[in-house]
């Protein structure tokens, strides 16, 4: 059955972020009714053509239970990525959790690069320039919008 396992044993509050262009961090909390010995395992697939991969670097809580994962060398594709977290316990069957995520929606972009401000004393004002942030999937600078907040004049 699709939802085999004890109710409330599946993970909760699953979320992932991509940062520094190619690192992905996923975290979750143990199910509120999961037995104390429950251990969780995260698998993901970036596209239908790729093999499913298990986490190689788990983040553990004080009880050595897996509550997160760090992935390296992540590439953002055009398809939704599939995530599955299942669990095991000697006391009970554990429900799994799964979700499809568009990776580009969870990327935290770096700040713009090479920001410079050249100001003159006359009424011309300042010329501020920068380069787009580094990203693994956006190739066109015109895809970015910027907002400038001037703190002191």
Buried (B, 14 or more C-beta within 10 A) or exposed (E): EEEEBBEEBBBEEBEBEBBEBEEBBBBBBBBEEBBEEBBBBBBBBBEEEEEEEEBEEBBEEEEEBBBBBBBEEBEBBEBBBBBBBBBEBEEBEBBBBBBEBEBBEBBEBEEBEEEEEEEEEEEEEEEEEBEBBEBBBBEEEEEEEEEEEEEEE
